[in-house]
Amino acid sequence: MNRLYESMSAQLQEETSRLARLVDVHLTQDGTTAARIPGLYLNRYSRPQPSEEKHTMYWPTVGLAAQGSKTIRIGEEVSEYSGARLLIAPVALPVAIRTVQASPSEPFLGVGVYLDPQKIAALVPKVYPNGLPAVEKRRASYVLEAEPALIAAISRLVACLDDSEDDGLLVSLAEDEIFIRLLRSSVGVYVAETVLAGSSVQRVAKAIEWLRTHFAESFKIAELADRVHLSESSFREHFKSVTAMSPLQYQKALRLQEARRLMLSGEQEDATRACRLVGYVSDSQFSRDYSRFFGNPPSRDLAKWKRLGSS
């Protein structure tokens, strides 16, 4: 038994190191980069962030930290992933990410693969020919130890970046293997139910899509629940279990992230104008919510990021 464990550990380390080398070849600067393969992104960070979180949208994704470690906060839930640990987020979520372990000599190197709903929907009947098993308690995200075969499949997808003559066939095969192995994992059922027509999770996903495109509008919970054909009480329960937030908290996060983006990008630096564009009617309420969410009021937060950008 110990020999088997040691063999698996050595194989995990070997596959993770190989993936880290592949990512390192394609990234020369810090940041998150969308690769030329649709749905694949790579990230590299050479400095830890001891206190500063990066707020962003996390699309339905399977992510792997090939080197270094990060924490991701969704609502009040905090997860850490590193080495051979996978992070799976089945639905789109506003998140706060922090790099924990990184250095210039050993930077954080990560890979993300967007979960393609059409491909997954086609694979679910093959992986679960007798239907999905019973679902236990859901979470907004899941962290689990990756199997060497799954890491190897992710490596094969990244390696396709080196093949300029690939017509997409090898990419498609690698993606299918990643999704099949993910569906067969201990959290596969949670990924599968996001594409299952009529499931409560798919209905929540539809509500999320509506919120993402209408976040500046006011809405009533009962009306949104009716839109996705759930009772109000059931909708509240399922939404919280899938996102770790209430619908109003989710909307607030979207509004504040967009207001910050508008100000930092220079599209609209005036806080009053930005808060109106994202749906706030009260300047003071916007300032209070912004301070609680980002740790500083808008003017101070903007000044801080401008200093960091010029340093």
Buried (B, 14 or more C-beta within 10 A) or exposed (E): EEEEEEEBEEBBEEBBEBBBBBBBEBBEEBEBBEBEBEBBBBBBBBEBBEEEBBBBEBBBBBBBBBBBBBBBBBBEBEBBBBBBBBBBBBBBBBBBBBBBBBEEEEBBBBBBBBBBBEBBBEBBEEBBEEEBEEBEEBBBBBBBEBBBEBBBBBBBBBBBBEEEEBEEEBBBBBBBBBBBBBBBBEBBBBBBBBBBEEBBBBBBBBBBEBBBEBBBEEBEBEEBBEBBEBEBEEBBEBBBBBBBBBBEBBBBBBBBBBBBBBBBEEEBBEBEEBBBBBBBEEEEEBBEBBBEBBEBBBEEBBEBBEEEEEE
